[in-house]
Amino acid sequence: MSFNGKPIKGVLLDITGVLAESSAEGDGQVIFGSVEAVKKLTDKGIQVRFLTNETQRTRRNLMEKLHRLGFSMNETDIFPPALAMSSIALEKNLRPFLLVHENVLPDLAAIPIAENYDSVVIGDAVDEFSYQNLNKAFRVLMASGGPLYTLGKGRFYREDGELTLDVGAFAAALAFAADREAIVCGKPAPNFFATAIKDMGVRAEETLMVGDDIVSDVGGAQACGIKGILVRTGKFQPQDENHPNVTPDKIVNNLAEIADIIVSD
């Protein structure tokens, strides 16, 4: 299996916008040909991992949703930022104030509960992004002097056909107000990509990343030596094809198209 004459042994797939379109209610809508595309890749012996910045579901709930949509994968094949953040918090003995969606809290349950916060973790909290909660996060940062972690850096995503603000916008606001850089746990952080590559047992140059986010998916992958493929599904915008800073290795209509290219080369 190859791409542009180079062997491909591993493929990283974004979930929302690549496998399925997001919905505020229910499981969303499968993107045409994506179920068959994943099977086509795995049937050819290609290692596939699912690299997502999804923070409104636990990893198990995300796997169950994908199974209901017709996909097949193990829970450990899915790499969400909340579990990575949990490991970081335990390693650094952090006591973070969590501004996240309640559905993802089980993936953060290993973090000790404390009132004397020394840091902040934010995810896609949706309606919990109130002034009161954002101001509390700001006050924790200013009082503790501690770090701000964000579970992803996306500006927006598409839900029920409409563009919707993502966690990156709120992370930028807190970072500006507290005068510190937000530390990304998730795409496009290099360690997030490296963990998935190590799990597949392949090298970066043998890997493709397929995503609908020109910066976090494509740009983040390319910065790690991984080829970045942009799909015209999900939150793709026409201007992404001429992005000033990121040039995809290839732009395709959907996952099915790039899967056909990989297995036929």
URURFEN-V47427 format. One record per residue. N is the residue number from 1. RES is the residue in three letters. PHI is phi in degrees with one decimal (none if undefined). OMEGA is omega in radians with two decimals (none if undefined). Layout:
N,RES,PHI,OMEGA  N,RES,PHI,OMEGA
This chain:
1,MET,none,-3.06  2,SER,-151.8,3.06  3,PHE,-144.7,-3.09  4,ASN,53.9,3.08  5,GLY,81.0,3.14  6,LYS,-107.7,-3.11  7,PRO,-64.8,3.10  8,ILE,-119.0,-3.14  9,LYS,-114.4,-3.12  10,GLY,-142.5,3.10  11,VAL,-132.1,3.05  12,LEU,-101.8,-3.10  13,LEU,-119.3,2.89  14,ASP,-67.3,-3.12  15,ILE,-102.4,-3.12  16,THR,-68.7,3.14  17,GLY,93.3,3.10  18,VAL,-117.6,3.09  19,LEU,-88.7,-3.08  20,ALA,-150.5,3.04  21,GLU,-85.2,-3.06  22,SER,-79.1,3.06  23,SER,-142.2,3.11  24,ALA,-66.7,3.12  25,GLU,-123.1,3.10  26,GLY,83.3,-3.01  27,ASP,-93.6,-3.10  28,GLY,86.2,-3.05  29,GLN,-119.1,3.09  30,VAL,-63.2,3.06  31,ILE,-78.8,-3.03  32,PHE,-49.0,3.03  33,GLY,82.3,-3.03  34,SER,-73.2,3.11  35,VAL,-61.5,3.14  36,GLU,-65.4,-3.13  37,ALA,-65.5,3.12  38,VAL,-63.0,3.13  39,LYS,-63.5,3.14  40,LYS,-61.0,-3.14  41,LEU,-67.9,-3.09  42,THR,-69.3,3.11  43,ASP,-63.9,3.11  44,LYS,-88.1,3.09  45,GLY,85.3,3.11  46,ILE,-80.0,3.08  47,GLN,-71.7,3.14  48,VAL,-126.4,3.04  49,ARG,-129.0,-3.04  50,PHE,-111.9,-3.01  51,LEU,-104.8,-2.98  52,THR,-129.6,2.98  53,ASN,-101.0,3.13  54,GLU,-63.1,3.13  55,THR,-133.1,3.02  56,GLN,-108.7,3.11  57,ARG,-142.0,2.97  58,THR,-72.7,3.10  59,ARG,-61.5,-3.14  60,ARG,-64.4,3.13  61,ASN,-64.7,3.10  62,LEU,-66.1,3.10  63,MET,-62.0,-3.13  64,GLU,-62.3,3.09  65,LYS,-62.5,-3.13  66,LEU,-65.3,3.07  67,HIS,-62.4,3.13  68,ARG,-64.1,3.13  69,LEU,-81.8,3.07  70,GLY,109.8,3.14  71,PHE,-83.7,3.11  72,SER,-131.1,3.07  73,MET,-164.6,3.03  74,ASN,-84.5,3.11  75,GLU,-58.6,-3.10  76,THR,-72.7,3.07  77,ASP,-81.2,-3.11  78,ILE,-100.9,-3.11  79,PHE,-116.4,3.09  80,PRO,-99.8,-3.09  81,PRO,-73.1,-3.07  82,ALA,-62.8,3.13  83,LEU,-66.3,3.08  84,ALA,-64.4,3.13  85,MET,-66.5,3.10  86,SER,-59.2,3.12  87,SER,-63.5,3.13  88,ILE,-63.2,-3.11  89,ALA,-61.6,3.13  90,LEU,-69.0,-3.14  91,GLU,-63.0,-3.08  92,LYS,-98.8,-3.13  93,ASN,54.8,-3.12  94,LEU,-81.2,3.04  95,ARG,-122.7,-2.98  96,PRO,-81.6,2.87  97,PHE,-80.2,-3.06  98,LEU,-99.0,3.03  99,LEU,-111.0,-3.03  100,VAL,-137.7,3.07  101,HIS,-71.2,-3.09  102,GLU,-60.2,-3.11  103,ASN,-66.6,-3.07  104,VAL,-94.9,-3.08  105,LEU,-56.8,3.10  106,PRO,-57.6,3.12  107,ASP,-75.9,3.12  108,LEU,-112.5,-3.02  109,ALA,-65.5,-3.13  110,ALA,-72.1,3.14  111,ILE,-75.2,-3.12  112,PRO,-59.9,3.09  113,ILE,-80.0,-3.13  114,ALA,-149.5,3.09  115,GLU,-100.1,3.12  116,ASN,-85.9,-3.05  117,TYR,-64.3,3.08  118,ASP,-124.9,-3.09  119,SER,-169.5,3.14  120,VAL,-134.1,3.01  121,VAL,-123.6,3.09  122,ILE,-121.8,3.05  123,GLY,-129.8,3.14  124,ASP,-78.7,-3.03  125,ALA,-81.0,3.09  126,VAL,55.7,-3.04  127,ASP,-71.3,3.09  128,GLU,-77.8,3.05  129,PHE,-78.5,3.09  130,SER,-86.3,3.08  131,TYR,-59.6,-3.11  132,GLN,-59.4,-3.11  133,ASN,-71.0,3.10  134,LEU,-64.7,3.13  135,ASN,-68.5,3.07  136,LYS,-63.2,3.10  137,ALA,-60.4,3.11  138,PHE,-60.1,-3.11  139,ARG,-65.8,3.07  140,VAL,-61.5,-3.14  141,LEU,-62.3,-3.10  142,MET,-70.8,-3.11  143,ALA,-74.3,-3.06  144,SER,-89.9,-3.02  145,GLY,70.1,-3.05  146,GLY,-83.8,-3.06  147,PRO,-79.8,3.03  148,LEU,-111.0,3.09  149,TYR,-108.5,3.09  150,THR,-126.0,-3.11  151,LEU,-85.3,-3.09  152,GLY,114.8,-3.07  153,LYS,-135.1,-3.08  154,GLY,-63.1,3.09  155,ARG,-82.9,-3.13  156,PHE,-161.7,3.02  157,TYR,-141.5,-3.14  158,ARG,-105.0,3.13  159,GLU,-135.4,-3.09  160,ASP,52.7,3.08  161,GLY,83.0,-3.10  162,GLU,-116.8,3.07  163,LEU,-73.0,-3.04  164,THR,-134.2,3.14  165,LEU,-58.4,3.11  166,ASP,-106.1,-3.04  167,VAL,-61.8,-3.10  168,GLY,-58.9,3.14  169,ALA,-66.1,-3.13  170,PHE,-75.7,3.07  171,ALA,-62.9,3.13  172,ALA,-64.0,3.13  173,ALA,-64.2,3.13  174,LEU,-66.7,3.12  175,ALA,-62.4,3.12  176,PHE,-64.8,-3.08  177,ALA,-66.6,-3.09  178,ALA,-90.4,3.08  179,ASP,58.1,3.03  180,ARG,-151.6,-3.11  181,GLU,-80.7,3.04  182,ALA,-78.3,3.13  183,ILE,-89.1,-3.06  184,VAL,-86.0,3.00  185,CYS,-114.6,-2.96  186,GLY,133.1,3.09  187,LYS,-68.7,0.18  188,PRO,-98.9,-3.11  189,ALA,-61.2,-3.11  190,PRO,-56.9,-3.12  191,ASN,-63.0,-3.13  192,PHE,-66.6,3.08  193,PHE,-66.6,-3.07  194,ALA,-62.6,-3.14  195,THR,-62.5,3.14  196,ALA,-68.2,3.12  197,ILE,-62.2,3.12  198,LYS,-61.4,3.14  199,ASP,-64.5,3.13  200,MET,-77.3,-3.11  201,GLY,73.5,3.14  202,VAL,-125.9,3.09  203,ARG,-97.3,-3.12  204,ALA,-57.7,-3.09  205,GLU,-71.1,3.09  206,GLU,-100.7,-2.98  207,THR,-123.3,2.99  208,LEU,-116.1,2.97  209,MET,-111.8,3.13  210,VAL,-114.0,-3.11  211,GLY,-152.6,3.11  212,ASP,-105.5,3.13  213,ASP,-105.2,-3.05  214,ILE,-61.2,-3.09  215,VAL,-90.8,-3.04  216,SER,-69.9,-3.13  217,ASP,-82.2,-3.03  218,VAL,-73.8,-3.13  219,GLY,-63.6,3.13  220,GLY,-62.0,3.12  221,ALA,-65.3,-3.10  222,GLN,-61.7,3.11  223,ALA,-65.1,3.12  224,CYS,-101.1,-3.13  225,GLY,85.6,3.13  226,ILE,-98.3,3.09  227,LYS,-72.2,-3.08  228,GLY,-109.5,-3.14  229,ILE,-111.8,3.12  230,LEU,-100.8,3.08  231,VAL,-102.2,3.11  232,ARG,-90.7,3.08  233,THR,-127.0,3.12  234,GLY,63.7,-3.08  235,LYS,-92.2,3.10  236,PHE,-48.6,3.06  237,GLN,-121.5,-3.11  238,PRO,-51.6,-3.12  239,GLN,-69.0,3.09  240,ASP,-62.2,-3.10  241,GLU,-69.9,3.10  242,ASN,-127.5,-3.13  243,HIS,-61.5,-3.08  244,PRO,-67.9,-3.04  245,ASN,-118.6,-3.07  246,VAL,-127.0,3.07  247,THR,-116.0,-3.13  248,PRO,-59.5,3.04  249,ASP,-68.3,3.02  250,LYS,-163.5,3.04  251,ILE,-115.2,-3.10  252,VAL,-129.7,-3.13  253,ASN,-71.2,-3.11  254,ASN,-164.8,-3.14  255,LEU,-61.1,-3.12  256,ALA,-56.5,-3.11  257,GLU,-66.4,-3.11  258,ILE,-73.1,3.07  259,ALA,-63.2,3.11  260,ASP,-61.8,-3.14  261,ILE,-65.2,-3.09  262,ILE,-63.6,-3.04  263,VAL,-77.8,-3.11  264,SER,-94.3,-3.13  265,ASP,-77.6,none
